[in-house]
Amino acid sequence: MGKNILLFGKQNCGLCQGWKKKLENFNIPFTYFDTENPENLAEFTLMGLTKIPALVIGENKFEGIKPSDLSIDEIKKMIENE
């Protein structure tokens, strides 16, 4: 797998937790950033993101997206396409 997945969210965000579970259940590696941490919030802002959950796969950015809005197959395609 080529691209890293970044997931920005908060502990009390149901959609954010849903994304974590979905990615973990399908063994998709990702890095989680809790935006309640000031350093993570700064990174979130520098990337031009404004809504959580935010999923970043290479050049693709998805904000305020539900886990059901993006299939595992679509995610795998984005990861593998360099």
mmCIF file of the N, C-alpha and C atoms, coordinates in Angstrom:
data_MODEL
# 
_entry.id   MODEL 
# 
loop_
_atom_site.group_PDB 
_atom_site.id 
_atom_site.type_symbol 
_atom_site.label_atom_id 
_atom_site.label_alt_id 
_atom_site.label_comp_id 
_atom_site.label_asym_id 
_atom_site.label_entity_id 
_atom_site.label_seq_id 
_atom_site.pdbx_PDB_ins_code 
_atom_site.Cartn_x 
_atom_site.Cartn_y 
_atom_site.Cartn_z 
_atom_site.occupancy 
_atom_site.B_iso_or_equiv 
_atom_site.pdbx_formal_charge 
_atom_site.auth_seq_id 
_atom_site.auth_comp_id 
_atom_site.auth_asym_id 
_atom_site.auth_atom_id 
_atom_site.pdbx_PDB_model_num 
ATOM 1   N N  . MET A 1 1  ? 0.848   -1.181 0.000  1.00 0.00 ? 1  MET A N  1 
ATOM 2   C CA . MET A 1 1  ? 0.000   0.000  0.000  1.00 0.00 ? 1  MET A CA 1 
ATOM 3   C C  . MET A 1 1  ? 0.882   1.229  0.000  1.00 0.00 ? 1  MET A C  1 
ATOM 4   N N  . GLY A 1 2  ? 0.558   2.174  -0.854 1.00 0.00 ? 2  GLY A N  1 
ATOM 5   C CA . GLY A 1 2  ? 1.430   3.309  -1.066 1.00 0.00 ? 2  GLY A CA 1 
ATOM 6   C C  . GLY A 1 2  ? 1.203   4.520  -0.200 1.00 0.00 ? 2  GLY A C  1 
ATOM 7   N N  . LYS A 1 3  ? -0.041  4.951  -0.070 1.00 0.00 ? 3  LYS A N  1 
ATOM 8   C CA . LYS A 1 3  ? -0.301  6.214  0.611  1.00 0.00 ? 3  LYS A CA 1 
ATOM 9   C C  . LYS A 1 3  ? -0.728  6.006  2.047  1.00 0.00 ? 3  LYS A C  1 
ATOM 10  N N  . ASN A 1 4  ? -0.341  6.954  2.895  1.00 0.00 ? 4  ASN A N  1 
ATOM 11  C CA . ASN A 1 4  ? -0.768  6.931  4.286  1.00 0.00 ? 4  ASN A CA 1 
ATOM 12  C C  . ASN A 1 4  ? -2.155  7.551  4.389  1.00 0.00 ? 4  ASN A C  1 
ATOM 13  N N  . ILE A 1 5  ? -2.947  7.034  5.293  1.00 0.00 ? 5  ILE A N  1 
ATOM 14  C CA . ILE A 1 5  ? -4.249  7.621  5.577  1.00 0.00 ? 5  ILE A CA 1 
ATOM 15  C C  . ILE A 1 5  ? -4.129  8.390  6.879  1.00 0.00 ? 5  ILE A C  1 
ATOM 16  N N  . LEU A 1 6  ? -4.596  9.617  6.852  1.00 0.00 ? 6  LEU A N  1 
ATOM 17  C CA . LEU A 1 6  ? -4.650  10.436 8.056  1.00 0.00 ? 6  LEU A CA 1 
ATOM 18  C C  . LEU A 1 6  ? -6.112  10.623 8.410  1.00 0.00 ? 6  LEU A C  1 
ATOM 19  N N  . LEU A 1 7  ? -6.453  10.424 9.672  1.00 0.00 ? 7  LEU A N  1 
ATOM 20  C CA . LEU A 1 7  ? -7.809  10.631 10.153 1.00 0.00 ? 7  LEU A CA 1 
ATOM 21  C C  . LEU A 1 7  ? -7.768  11.656 11.278 1.00 0.00 ? 7  LEU A C  1 
ATOM 22  N N  . PHE A 1 8  ? -8.477  12.755 11.092 1.00 0.00 ? 8  PHE A N  1 
ATOM 23  C CA . PHE A 1 8  ? -8.571  13.796 12.110 1.00 0.00 ? 8  PHE A CA 1 
ATOM 24  C C  . PHE A 1 8  ? -9.945  13.718 12.739 1.00 0.00 ? 8  PHE A C  1 
ATOM 25  N N  . GLY A 1 9  ? -10.000 13.732 14.067 1.00 0.00 ? 9  GLY A N  1 
ATOM 26  C CA . GLY A 1 9  ? -11.285 13.665 14.740 1.00 0.00 ? 9  GLY A CA 1 
ATOM 27  C C  . GLY A 1 9  ? -11.167 14.016 16.209 1.00 0.00 ? 9  GLY A C  1 
ATOM 28  N N  . LYS A 1 10 ? -12.232 13.697 16.966 1.00 0.00 ? 10 LYS A N  1 
ATOM 29  C CA . LYS A 1 10 ? -12.284 13.912 18.418 1.00 0.00 ? 10 LYS A CA 1 
ATOM 30  C C  . LYS A 1 10 ? -12.853 12.658 19.060 1.00 0.00 ? 10 LYS A C  1 
ATOM 31  N N  . GLN A 1 11 ? -12.546 12.482 20.338 1.00 0.00 ? 11 GLN A N  1 
ATOM 32  C CA . GLN A 1 11 ? -13.026 11.314 21.070 1.00 0.00 ? 11 GLN A CA 1 
ATOM 33  C C  . GLN A 1 11 ? -14.554 11.277 21.165 1.00 0.00 ? 11 GLN A C  1 
ATOM 34  N N  . ASN A 1 12 ? -15.200 12.433 21.326 1.00 0.00 ? 12 ASN A N  1 
ATOM 35  C CA . ASN A 1 12 ? -16.648 12.468 21.508 1.00 0.00 ? 12 ASN A CA 1 
ATOM 36  C C  . ASN A 1 12 ? -17.422 12.617 20.195 1.00 0.00 ? 12 ASN A C  1 
ATOM 37  N N  . CYS A 1 13 ? -16.773 12.332 19.074 1.00 0.00 ? 13 CYS A N  1 
ATOM 38  C CA . CYS A 1 13 ? -17.397 12.423 17.747 1.00 0.00 ? 13 CYS A CA 1 
ATOM 39  C C  . CYS A 1 13 ? -17.738 11.004 17.279 1.00 0.00 ? 13 CYS A C  1 
ATOM 40  N N  . GLY A 1 14 ? -19.020 10.691 17.193 1.00 0.00 ? 14 GLY A N  1 
ATOM 41  C CA . GLY A 1 14 ? -19.448 9.362  16.783 1.00 0.00 ? 14 GLY A CA 1 
ATOM 42  C C  . GLY A 1 14 ? -18.971 8.976  15.400 1.00 0.00 ? 14 GLY A C  1 
ATOM 43  N N  . LEU A 1 15 ? -19.023 9.925  14.445 1.00 0.00 ? 15 LEU A N  1 
ATOM 44  C CA . LEU A 1 15 ? -18.558 9.628  13.082 1.00 0.00 ? 15 LEU A CA 1 
ATOM 45  C C  . LEU A 1 15 ? -17.058 9.346  13.074 1.00 0.00 ? 15 LEU A C  1 
ATOM 46  N N  . CYS A 1 16 ? -16.308 10.087 13.874 1.00 0.00 ? 16 CYS A N  1 
ATOM 47  C CA . CYS A 1 16 ? -14.856 9.893  13.952 1.00 0.00 ? 16 CYS A CA 1 
ATOM 48  C C  . CYS A 1 16 ? -14.541 8.493  14.479 1.00 0.00 ? 16 CYS A C  1 
ATOM 49  N N  . GLN A 1 17 ? -15.255 8.095  15.531 1.00 0.00 ? 17 GLN A N  1 
ATOM 50  C CA . GLN A 1 17 ? -15.044 6.769  16.104 1.00 0.00 ? 17 GLN A CA 1 
ATOM 51  C C  . GLN A 1 17 ? -15.479 5.684  15.115 1.00 0.00 ? 17 GLN A C  1 
ATOM 52  N N  . GLY A 1 18 ? -16.538 5.968  14.346 1.00 0.00 ? 18 GLY A N  1 
ATOM 53  C CA . GLY A 1 18 ? -16.987 5.041  13.315 1.00 0.00 ? 18 GLY A CA 1 
ATOM 54  C C  . GLY A 1 18 ? -15.917 4.813  12.264 1.00 0.00 ? 18 GLY A C  1 
ATOM 55  N N  . TRP A 1 19 ? -15.228 5.883  11.871 1.00 0.00 ? 19 TRP A N  1 
ATOM 56  C CA . TRP A 1 19 ? -14.133 5.761  10.896 1.00 0.00 ? 19 TRP A CA 1 
ATOM 57  C C  . TRP A 1 19 ? -13.002 4.929  11.463 1.00 0.00 ? 19 TRP A C  1 
ATOM 58  N N  . LYS A 1 20 ? -12.644 5.167  12.721 1.00 0.00 ? 20 LYS A N  1 
ATOM 59  C CA . LYS A 1 20 ? -11.570 4.392  13.340 1.00 0.00 ? 20 LYS A CA 1 
ATOM 60  C C  . LYS A 1 20 ? -11.910 2.904  13.307 1.00 0.00 ? 20 LYS A C  1 
ATOM 61  N N  . LYS A 1 21 ? -13.146 2.565  13.704 1.00 0.00 ? 21 LYS A N  1 
ATOM 62  C CA . LYS A 1 21 ? -13.572 1.157  13.718 1.00 0.00 ? 21 LYS A CA 1 
ATOM 63  C C  . LYS A 1 21 ? -13.564 0.561  12.318 1.00 0.00 ? 21 LYS A C  1 
ATOM 64  N N  . LYS A 1 22 ? -14.070 1.311  11.343 1.00 0.00 ? 22 LYS A N  1 
ATOM 65  C CA . LYS A 1 22 ? -14.137 0.800  9.960  1.00 0.00 ? 22 LYS A CA 1 
ATOM 66  C C  . LYS A 1 22 ? -12.731 0.483  9.444  1.00 0.00 ? 22 LYS A C  1 
ATOM 67  N N  . LEU A 1 23 ? -11.805 1.416  9.604  1.00 0.00 ? 23 LEU A N  1 
ATOM 68  C CA . LEU A 1 23 ? -10.438 1.215  9.115  1.00 0.00 ? 23 LEU A CA 1 
ATOM 69  C C  . LEU A 1 23 ? -9.757  0.065  9.862  1.00 0.00 ? 23 LEU A C  1 
ATOM 70  N N  . GLU A 1 24 ? -9.957  -0.006 11.173 1.00 0.00 ? 24 GLU A N  1 
ATOM 71  C CA . GLU A 1 24 ? -9.360  -1.086 11.961 1.00 0.00 ? 24 GLU A CA 1 
ATOM 72  C C  . GLU A 1 24 ? -9.948  -2.447 11.557 1.00 0.00 ? 24 GLU A C  1 
ATOM 73  N N  . ASN A 1 25 ? -11.277 -2.509 11.370 1.00 0.00 ? 25 ASN A N  1 
ATOM 74  C CA . ASN A 1 25 ? -11.933 -3.774 11.018 1.00 0.00 ? 25 ASN A CA 1 
ATOM 75  C C  . ASN A 1 25 ? -11.434 -4.340 9.693  1.00 0.00 ? 25 ASN A C  1 
ATOM 76  N N  . PHE A 1 26 ? -11.043 -3.452 8.757  1.00 0.00 ? 26 PHE A N  1 
ATOM 77  C CA . PHE A 1 26 ? -10.561 -3.908 7.456  1.00 0.00 ? 26 PHE A CA 1 
ATOM 78  C C  . PHE A 1 26 ? -9.035  -3.890 7.370  1.00 0.00 ? 26 PHE A C  1 
ATOM 79  N N  . ASN A 1 27 ? -8.381  -3.738 8.524  1.00 0.00 ? 27 ASN A N  1 
ATOM 80  C CA . ASN A 1 27 ? -6.910  -3.739 8.597  1.00 0.00 ? 27 ASN A CA 1 
ATOM 81  C C  . ASN A 1 27 ? -6.276  -2.722 7.650  1.00 0.00 ? 27 ASN A C  1 
ATOM 82  N N  . ILE A 1 28 ? -6.884  -1.552 7.567  1.00 0.00 ? 28 ILE A N  1 
ATOM 83  C CA . ILE A 1 28 ? -6.339  -0.459 6.759  1.00 0.00 ? 28 ILE A CA 1 
ATOM 84  C C  . ILE A 1 28 ? -5.487  0.400  7.699  1.00 0.00 ? 28 ILE A C  1 
ATOM 85  N N  . PRO A 1 29 ? -4.174  0.485  7.465  1.00 0.00 ? 29 PRO A N  1 
ATOM 86  C CA . PRO A 1 29 ? -3.339  1.303  8.352  1.00 0.00 ? 29 PRO A CA 1 
ATOM 87  C C  . PRO A 1 29 ? -3.659  2.790  8.212  1.00 0.00 ? 29 PRO A C  1 
ATOM 88  N N  . PHE A 1 30 ? -3.708  3.476  9.344  1.00 0.00 ? 30 PHE A N  1 
ATOM 89  C CA . PHE A 1 30 ? -3.985  4.910  9.335  1.00 0.00 ? 30 PHE A CA 1 
ATOM 90  C C  . PHE A 1 30 ? -3.344  5.540  10.563 1.00 0.00 ? 30 PHE A C  1 
ATOM 91  N N  . THR A 1 31 ? -3.208  6.859  10.500 1.00 0.00 ? 31 THR A N  1 
ATOM 92  C CA . THR A 1 31 ? -2.714  7.621  11.648 1.00 0.00 ? 31 THR A CA 1 
ATOM 93  C C  . THR A 1 31 ? -3.849  8.509  12.112 1.00 0.00 ? 31 THR A C  1 
ATOM 94  N N  . TYR A 1 32 ? -4.171  8.424  13.400 1.00 0.00 ? 32 TYR A N  1 
ATOM 95  C CA . TYR A 1 32 ? -5.273  9.195  13.971 1.00 0.00 ? 32 TYR A CA 1 
ATOM 96  C C  . TYR A 1 32 ? -4.730  10.420 14.688 1.00 0.00 ? 32 TYR A C  1 
ATOM 97  N N  . PHE A 1 33 ? -5.351  11.570 14.447 1.00 0.00 ? 33 PHE A N  1 
ATOM 98  C CA . PHE A 1 33 ? -4.992  12.824 15.097 1.00 0.00 ? 33 PHE A CA 1 
ATOM 99  C C  . PHE A 1 33 ? -6.210  13.352 15.833 1.00 0.00 ? 33 PHE A C  1 
ATOM 100 N N  . ASP A 1 34 ? -6.119  13.436 17.158 1.00 0.00 ? 34 ASP A N  1 
ATOM 101 C CA . ASP A 1 34 ? -7.196  14.007 17.947 1.00 0.00 ? 34 ASP A CA 1 
ATOM 102 C C  . ASP A 1 34 ? -7.051  15.527 17.897 1.00 0.00 ? 34 ASP A C  1 
ATOM 103 N N  . THR A 1 35 ? -8.054  16.196 17.331 1.00 0.00 ? 35 THR A N  1 
ATOM 104 C CA . THR A 1 35 ? -7.959  17.650 17.143 1.00 0.00 ? 35 THR A CA 1 
ATOM 105 C C  . THR A 1 35 ? -8.116  18.430 18.445 1.00 0.00 ? 35 THR A C  1 
ATOM 106 N N  . GLU A 1 36 ? -8.366  17.729 19.559 1.00 0.00 ? 36 GLU A N  1 
ATOM 107 C CA . GLU A 1 36 ? -8.394  18.427 20.844 1.00 0.00 ? 36 GLU A CA 1 
ATOM 108 C C  . GLU A 1 36 ? -6.966  18.671 21.345 1.00 0.00 ? 36 GLU A C  1 
ATOM 109 N N  . ASN A 1 37 ? -5.991  18.021 20.714 1.00 0.00 ? 37 ASN A N  1 
ATOM 110 C CA . ASN A 1 37 ? -4.577  18.255 21.003 1.00 0.00 ? 37 ASN A CA 1 
ATOM 111 C C  . ASN A 1 37 ? -4.150  19.461 20.161 1.00 0.00 ? 37 ASN A C  1 
ATOM 112 N N  . PRO A 1 38 ? -3.595  20.512 20.778 1.00 0.00 ? 38 PRO A N  1 
ATOM 113 C CA . PRO A 1 38 ? -3.238  21.731 20.032 1.00 0.00 ? 38 PRO A CA 1 
ATOM 114 C C  . PRO A 1 38 ? -2.308  21.498 18.834 1.00 0.00 ? 38 PRO A C  1 
ATOM 115 N N  . GLU A 1 39 ? -1.342  20.586 18.964 1.00 0.00 ? 39 GLU A N  1 
ATOM 116 C CA . GLU A 1 39 ? -0.431  20.313 17.839 1.00 0.00 ? 39 GLU A CA 1 
ATOM 117 C C  . GLU A 1 39 ? -1.187  19.676 16.673 1.00 0.00 ? 39 GLU A C  1 
ATOM 118 N N  . ASN A 1 40 ? -2.090  18.748 16.985 1.00 0.00 ? 40 ASN A N  1 
ATOM 119 C CA . ASN A 1 40 ? -2.885  18.110 15.937 1.00 0.00 ? 40 ASN A CA 1 
ATOM 120 C C  . ASN A 1 40 ? -3.850  19.092 15.296 1.00 0.00 ? 40 ASN A C  1 
ATOM 121 N N  . LEU A 1 41 ? -4.405  19.988 16.107 1.00 0.00 ? 41 LEU A N  1 
ATOM 122 C CA . LEU A 1 41 ? -5.309  21.009 15.583 1.00 0.00 ? 41 LEU A CA 1 
ATOM 123 C C  . LEU A 1 41 ? -4.559  21.946 14.635 1.00 0.00 ? 41 LEU A C  1 
ATOM 124 N N  . ALA A 1 42 ? -3.321  22.261 14.962 1.00 0.00 ? 42 ALA A N  1 
ATOM 125 C CA . ALA A 1 42 ? -2.504  23.113 14.093 1.00 0.00 ? 42 ALA A CA 1 
ATOM 126 C C  . ALA A 1 42 ? -2.264  22.419 12.752 1.00 0.00 ? 42 ALA A C  1 
ATOM 127 N N  . GLU A 1 43 ? -1.944  21.130 12.773 1.00 0.00 ? 43 GLU A N  1 
ATOM 128 C CA . GLU A 1 43 ? -1.724  20.355 11.550 1.00 0.00 ? 43 GLU A CA 1 
ATOM 129 C C  . GLU A 1 43 ? -3.007  20.314 10.713 1.00 0.00 ? 43 GLU A C  1 
ATOM 130 N N  . PHE A 1 44 ? -4.128  20.094 11.376 1.00 0.00 ? 44 PHE A N  1 
ATOM 131 C CA . PHE A 1 44 ? -5.457  20.068 10.752 1.00 0.00 ? 44 PHE A CA 1 
ATOM 132 C C  . PHE A 1 44 ? -5.703  21.389 10.006 1.00 0.00 ? 44 PHE A C  1 
ATOM 133 N N  . THR A 1 45 ? -5.429  22.480 10.680 1.00 0.00 ? 45 THR A N  1 
ATOM 134 C CA . THR A 1 45 ? -5.639  23.820 10.109 1.00 0.00 ? 45 THR A CA 1 
ATOM 135 C C  . THR A 1 45 ? -4.670  24.083 8.963  1.00 0.00 ? 45 THR A C  1 
ATOM 136 N N  . LEU A 1 46 ? -3.401  23.707 9.125  1.00 0.00 ? 46 LEU A N  1 
ATOM 137 C CA . LEU A 1 46 ? -2.401  23.914 8.072  1.00 0.00 ? 46 LEU A CA 1 
ATOM 138 C C  . LEU A 1 46 ? -2.746  23.149 6.798  1.00 0.00 ? 46 LEU A C  1 
ATOM 139 N N  . MET A 1 47 ? -3.445  22.035 6.953  1.00 0.00 ? 47 MET A N  1 
ATOM 140 C CA . MET A 1 47 ? -3.843  21.242 5.782  1.00 0.00 ? 47 MET A CA 1 
ATOM 141 C C  . MET A 1 47 ? -5.087  21.826 5.107  1.00 0.00 ? 47 MET A C  1 
ATOM 142 N N  . GLY A 1 48 ? -5.613  22.913 5.675  1.00 0.00 ? 48 GLY A N  1 
ATOM 143 C CA . GLY A 1 48 ? -6.779  23.560 5.087  1.00 0.00 ? 48 GLY A CA 1 
ATOM 144 C C  . GLY A 1 48 ? -8.080  22.863 5.422  1.00 0.00 ? 48 GLY A C  1 
ATOM 145 N N  . LEU A 1 49 ? -8.067  22.031 6.441  1.00 0.00 ? 49 LEU A N  1 
ATOM 146 C CA . LEU A 1 49 ? -9.265  21.289 6.827  1.00 0.00 ? 49 LEU A CA 1 
ATOM 147 C C  . LEU A 1 49 ? -10.101 22.116 7.802  1.00 0.00 ? 49 LEU A C  1 
ATOM 148 N N  . THR A 1 50 ? -11.418 21.919 7.751  1.00 0.00 ? 50 THR A N  1 
ATOM 149 C CA . THR A 1 50 ? -12.298 22.691 8.631  1.00 0.00 ? 50 THR A CA 1 
ATOM 150 C C  . THR A 1 50 ? -13.336 21.851 9.364  1.00 0.00 ? 50 THR A C  1 
ATOM 151 N N  . LYS A 1 51 ? -13.620 20.630 8.884  1.00 0.00 ? 51 LYS A N  1 
ATOM 152 C CA . LYS A 1 51 ? -14.666 19.804 9.497  1.00 0.00 ? 51 LYS A CA 1 
ATOM 153 C C  . LYS A 1 51 ? -14.132 18.425 9.837  1.00 0.00 ? 51 LYS A C  1 
ATOM 154 N N  . ILE A 1 52 ? -14.594 17.895 10.989 1.00 0.00 ? 52 ILE A N  1 
ATOM 155 C CA . ILE A 1 52 ? -14.266 16.527 11.348 1.00 0.00 ? 52 ILE A CA 1 
ATOM 156 C C  . ILE A 1 52 ? -15.508 15.667 11.155 1.00 0.00 ? 52 ILE A C  1 
ATOM 157 N N  . PRO A 1 53 ? -15.361 14.377 10.945 1.00 0.00 ? 53 PRO A N  1 
ATOM 158 C CA . PRO A 1 53 ? -14.086 13.717 10.700 1.00 0.00 ? 53 PRO A CA 1 
ATOM 159 C C  . PRO A 1 53 ? -13.510 14.139 9.360  1.00 0.00 ? 53 PRO A C  1 
ATOM 160 N N  . ALA A 1 54 ? -12.202 14.217 9.320  1.00 0.00 ? 54 ALA A N  1 
ATOM 161 C CA . ALA A 1 54 ? -11.501 14.530 8.072  1.00 0.00 ? 54 ALA A CA 1 
ATOM 162 C C  . ALA A 1 54 ? -10.573 13.361 7.760  1.00 0.00 ? 54 ALA A C  1 
ATOM 163 N N  . LEU A 1 55 ? -10.695 12.876 6.547  1.00 0.00 ? 55 LEU A N  1 
ATOM 164 C CA . LEU A 1 55 ? -9.901  11.747 6.076  1.00 0.00 ? 55 LEU A CA 1 
ATOM 165 C C  . LEU A 1 55 ? -9.029  12.254 4.938  1.00 0.00 ? 55 LEU A C  1 
ATOM 166 N N  . VAL A 1 56 ? -7.720  12.048 5.051  1.00 0.00 ? 56 VAL A N  1 
ATOM 167 C CA . VAL A 1 56 ? -6.790  12.479 4.017  1.00 0.00 ? 56 VAL A CA 1 
ATOM 168 C C  . VAL A 1 56 ? -6.065  11.242 3.488  1.00 0.00 ? 56 VAL A C  1 
ATOM 169 N N  . ILE A 1 57 ? -6.227  11.017 2.167  1.00 0.00 ? 57 ILE A N  1 
ATOM 170 C CA . ILE A 1 57 ? -5.564  9.887  1.506  1.00 0.00 ? 57 ILE A CA 1 
ATOM 171 C C  . ILE A 1 57 ? -4.810  10.470 0.327  1.00 0.00 ? 57 ILE A C  1 
ATOM 172 N N  . GLY A 1 58 ? -3.498  10.621 0.476  1.00 0.00 ? 58 GLY A N  1 
ATOM 173 C CA . GLY A 1 58 ? -2.704  11.266 -0.574 1.00 0.00 ? 58 GLY A CA 1 
ATOM 174 C C  . GLY A 1 58 ? -3.193  12.687 -0.795 1.00 0.00 ? 58 GLY A C  1 
ATOM 175 N N  . GLU A 1 59 ? -3.583  13.003 -2.020 1.00 0.00 ? 59 GLU A N  1 
ATOM 176 C CA . GLU A 1 59 ? -4.086  14.340 -2.358 1.00 0.00 ? 59 GLU A CA 1 
ATOM 177 C C  . GLU A 1 59 ? -5.585  14.478 -2.108 1.00 0.00 ? 59 GLU A C  1 
ATOM 178 N N  . ASN A 1 60 ? -6.245  13.374 -1.784 1.00 0.00 ? 60 ASN A N  1 
ATOM 179 C CA . ASN A 1 60 ? -7.696  13.384 -1.569 1.00 0.00 ? 60 ASN A CA 1 
ATOM 180 C C  . ASN A 1 60 ? -8.022  13.761 -0.139 1.00 0.00 ? 60 ASN A C  1 
ATOM 181 N N  . LYS A 1 61 ? -8.916  14.745 0.015  1.00 0.00 ? 61 LYS A N  1 
ATOM 182 C CA . LYS A 1 61 ? -9.347  15.178 1.340  1.00 0.00 ? 61 LYS A CA 1 
ATOM 183 C C  . LYS A 1 61 ? -10.860 15.082 1.417  1.00 0.00 ? 61 LYS A C  1 
ATOM 184 N N  . PHE A 1 62 ? -11.329 14.468 2.492  1.00 0.00 ? 62 PHE A N  1 
ATOM 185 C CA . PHE A 1 62 ? -12.757 14.314 2.727  1.00 0.00 ? 62 PHE A CA 1 
ATOM 186 C C  . PHE A 1 62 ? -13.066 14.883 4.102  1.00 0.00 ? 62 PHE A C  1 
ATOM 187 N N  . GLU A 1 63 ? -14.044 15.787 4.169  1.00 0.00 ? 63 GLU A N  1 
ATOM 188 C CA . GLU A 1 63 ? -14.388 16.413 5.447  1.00 0.00 ? 63 GLU A CA 1 
ATOM 189 C C  . GLU A 1 63 ? -15.845 16.176 5.782  1.00 0.00 ? 63 GLU A C  1 
ATOM 190 N N  . GLY A 1 64 ? -16.108 15.956 7.060  1.00 0.00 ? 64 GLY A N  1 
ATOM 191 C CA . GLY A 1 64 ? -17.472 15.757 7.516  1.00 0.00 ? 64 GLY A CA 1 
ATOM 192 C C  . GLY A 1 64 ? -18.126 14.543 6.885  1.00 0.00 ? 64 GLY A C  1 
ATOM 193 N N  . ILE A 1 65 ? -17.333 13.557 6.542  1.00 0.00 ? 65 ILE A N  1 
ATOM 194 C CA . ILE A 1 65 ? -17.797 12.388 5.797  1.00 0.00 ? 65 ILE A CA 1 
ATOM 195 C C  . ILE A 1 65 ? -18.201 11.257 6.751  1.00 0.00 ? 65 ILE A C  1 
ATOM 196 N N  . LYS A 1 66 ? -19.295 10.588 6.413  1.00 0.00 ? 66 LYS A N  1 
ATOM 197 C CA . LYS A 1 66 ? -19.757 9.438  7.194  1.00 0.00 ? 66 LYS A CA 1 
ATOM 198 C C  . LYS A 1 66 ? -18.992 8.195  6.734  1.00 0.00 ? 66 LYS A C  1 
ATOM 199 N N  . PRO A 1 67 ? -18.780 7.242  7.634  1.00 0.00 ? 67 PRO A N  1 
ATOM 200 C CA . PRO A 1 67 ? -18.099 6.006  7.229  1.00 0.00 ? 67 PRO A CA 1 
ATOM 201 C C  . PRO A 1 67 ? -18.803 5.289  6.076  1.00 0.00 ? 67 PRO A C  1 
ATOM 202 N N  . SER A 1 68 ? -20.095 5.439  5.966  1.00 0.00 ? 68 SER A N  1 
ATOM 203 C CA . SER A 1 68 ? -20.838 4.770  4.891  1.00 0.00 ? 68 SER A CA 1 
ATOM 204 C C  . SER A 1 68 ? -20.709 5.483  3.544  1.00 0.00 ? 68 SER A C  1 
ATOM 205 N N  . ASP A 1 69 ? -20.142 6.706  3.532  1.00 0.00 ? 69 ASP A N  1 
ATOM 206 C CA . ASP A 1 69 ? -20.024 7.486  2.297  1.00 0.00 ? 69 ASP A CA 1 
ATOM 207 C C  . ASP A 1 69 ? -18.881 7.042  1.390  1.00 0.00 ? 69 ASP A C  1 
ATOM 208 N N  . LEU A 1 70 ? -17.963 6.266  1.920  1.00 0.00 ? 70 LEU A N  1 
ATOM 209 C CA . LEU A 1 70 ? -16.784 5.858  1.165  1.00 0.00 ? 70 LEU A CA 1 
ATOM 210 C C  . LEU A 1 70 ? -16.548 4.379  1.437  1.00 0.00 ? 70 LEU A C  1 
ATOM 211 N N  . SER A 1 71 ? -16.534 3.571  0.377  1.00 0.00 ? 71 SER A N  1 
ATOM 212 C CA . SER A 1 71 ? -16.364 2.122  0.564  1.00 0.00 ? 71 SER A CA 1 
ATOM 213 C C  . SER A 1 71 ? -14.892 1.764  0.780  1.00 0.00 ? 71 SER A C  1 
ATOM 214 N N  . ILE A 1 72 ? -14.685 0.600  1.369  1.00 0.00 ? 72 ILE A N  1 
ATOM 215 C CA . ILE A 1 72 ? -13.322 0.102  1.575  1.00 0.00 ? 72 ILE A CA 1 
ATOM 216 C C  . ILE A 1 72 ? -12.631 -0.077 0.226  1.00 0.00 ? 72 ILE A C  1 
ATOM 217 N N  . ASP A 1 73 ? -13.359 -0.534 -0.792 1.00 0.00 ? 73 ASP A N  1 
ATOM 218 C CA . ASP A 1 73 ? -12.769 -0.680 -2.128 1.00 0.00 ? 73 ASP A CA 1 
ATOM 219 C C  . ASP A 1 73 ? -12.287 0.656  -2.670 1.00 0.00 ? 73 ASP A C  1 
ATOM 220 N N  . GLU A 1 74 ? -13.079 1.714  -2.477 1.00 0.00 ? 74 GLU A N  1 
ATOM 221 C CA . GLU A 1 74 ? -12.672 3.050  -2.938 1.00 0.00 ? 74 GLU A CA 1 
ATOM 222 C C  . GLU A 1 74 ? -11.429 3.509  -2.193 1.00 0.00 ? 74 GLU A C  1 
ATOM 223 N N  . ILE A 1 75 ? -11.389 3.243  -0.897 1.00 0.00 ? 75 ILE A N  1 
ATOM 224 C CA . ILE A 1 75 ? -10.230 3.631  -0.091 1.00 0.00 ? 75 ILE A CA 1 
ATOM 225 C C  . ILE A 1 75 ? -8.986  2.880  -0.559 1.00 0.00 ? 75 ILE A C  1 
ATOM 226 N N  . LYS A 1 76 ? -9.131  1.574  -0.768 1.00 0.00 ? 76 LYS A N  1 
ATOM 227 C CA . LYS A 1 76 ? -7.976  0.774  -1.208 1.00 0.00 ? 76 LYS A CA 1 
ATOM 228 C C  . LYS A 1 76 ? -7.454  1.248  -2.557 1.00 0.00 ? 76 LYS A C  1 
ATOM 229 N N  . LYS A 1 77 ? -8.347  1.628  -3.473 1.00 0.00 ? 77 LYS A N  1 
ATOM 230 C CA . LYS A 1 77 ? -7.930  2.152  -4.780 1.00 0.00 ? 77 LYS A CA 1 
ATOM 231 C C  . LYS A 1 77 ? -7.094  3.420  -4.626 1.00 0.00 ? 77 LYS A C  1 
ATOM 232 N N  . MET A 1 78 ? -7.550  4.317  -3.737 1.00 0.00 ? 78 MET A N  1 
ATOM 233 C CA . MET A 1 78 ? -6.823  5.580  -3.511 1.00 0.00 ? 78 MET A CA 1 
ATOM 234 C C  . MET A 1 78 ? -5.459  5.315  -2.901 1.00 0.00 ? 78 MET A C  1 
ATOM 235 N N  . ILE A 1 79 ? -5.383  4.340  -1.990 1.00 0.00 ? 79 ILE A N  1 
ATOM 236 C CA . ILE A 1 79 ? -4.116  4.015  -1.323 1.00 0.00 ? 79 ILE A CA 1 
ATOM 237 C C  . ILE A 1 79 ? -3.126  3.451  -2.344 1.00 0.00 ? 79 ILE A C  1 
ATOM 238 N N  . GLU A 1 80 ? -3.609  2.565  -3.201 1.00 0.00 ? 80 GLU A N  1 
ATOM 239 C CA . GLU A 1 80 ? -2.722  1.852  -4.121 1.00 0.00 ? 80 GLU A CA 1 
ATOM 240 C C  . GLU A 1 80 ? -2.318  2.672  -5.333 1.00 0.00 ? 80 GLU A C  1 
ATOM 241 N N  . ASN A 1 81 ? -3.137  3.613  -5.745 1.00 0.00 ? 81 ASN A N  1 
ATOM 242 C CA . ASN A 1 81 ? -2.793  4.431  -6.911 1.00 0.00 ? 81 ASN A CA 1 
ATOM 243 C C  . ASN A 1 81 ? -1.774  5.480  -6.533 1.00 0.00 ? 81 ASN A C  1 
ATOM 244 N N  . GLU A 1 82 ? -0.622  5.358  -7.081 1.00 0.00 ? 82 GLU A N  1 
ATOM 245 C CA . GLU A 1 82 ? 0.459   6.319  -6.787 1.00 0.00 ? 82 GLU A CA 1 
ATOM 246 C C  . GLU A 1 82 ? 0.394   7.480  -7.751 1.00 0.00 ? 82 GLU A C  1 
# 
